[in-house]
Amino acid sequence: MTIEVKENFDAKNLTSFKVSGSIERAYFPTSVEELTELLLTLENPLVVGNCSNILISTEGYKGDIIFTTKCKDIIFNGEKIYAECGVKGPMASKLALENNLSGWEFMIGFPGSIGGEIYMNASAKEQSISDHIINAKIFDLDKKEVLTLSKEQLEFNYRSSICQRKNYIILSAEFELEPKSYNEIKERMDTNLAFRKNHQPSLAQPNCGSVFRNPEGNSAGKLLDSIGAKELTVGGAKVWKNHANFIINHNNATSTDILNLMLLMYNKVKEVYSIDLKPELIYIGNKSKKEAEIWKILKQK
């Protein structure tokens, strides 16, 4: 099989932040079989989905990145669903609605893919991707083998799964949703969309979703709002005027602009509340010395 590969590929238009960064080699498999072949062949590739919560360094990325956006098969069999890692959340949500199945209403406004949502245990409005998962097929990069992990073995927690702690790549997953009426599901989806429209910037204003995780028992947005984060700007990056936990790329921001702004936000909250905010976005690439220093502080390593 011939798998599409592009050298010195600018991933700007594949990321929701729209930050330029040249990738040495980018691969685009069209199925789980092609993805598995790449994982067996390449040494230490990075695998990404819809790049909705990823910041790629303006300095680029030296090495191999596999984009799973073309691995998008999804099959409905009654209440059970098989979905490949590249299936986009909004598409999966709409298909579930068409089949009168509830459990994925929260994904209607998520730009991410199934693989990324399992990796992060994405959640919103009292629903999460882990609620209805049966199992997931995983590629173990260390052992170079495919595993099937049950919901329990995936070790889901708030914004986390075992895939963040082990060298695991999500290939596909099986789910079982709940039958409900079309109107009931549609009403919940419309409510979720309306909430997101009022509380989160659209992708017309390039952003990466929530910048920081909510500290236990608290809200990152409220903490940032209280310290005046909505007034902060660094280079082409600024905090969104309607919610202090979002950064907008409003004028060709670089990754350094965004990281410096994150550091400002982090330092102000720590100074006032002695709380260390933890990044929700993922940062990858050839870090400059300055970027490496900032990321080390933000990740508290």
Buried (B, 14 or more C-beta within 10 A) or exposed (E): EEBEBEEEBBBBEBBBBBBBBBBBBBBBBBBBEBBBBBBEEBEEBBBBBBBBBBBBBBBBBEBBBBBBBBBBBBEBEEBBBBBBBBBBBBBBBBBBBEBBBBBBBBBBBBBBBBBBBBBBBBBBEEBBBBBBBBBBBBBBBEEEEBBBBEBEEBBBEEBBBBBBEEEBBBBBBBBEBEEBEEEEBEEBBEEBBEEBEEEBBEBEBBBBBBBBBBBEEEEBBEBBBBBEBBEBBBBBBBBBEEBBBBBBBBEEBBBBBBBBBBBBBBEBBBEEBEBEBBBBBBBBBBBBEEBEEBBEBBEEE
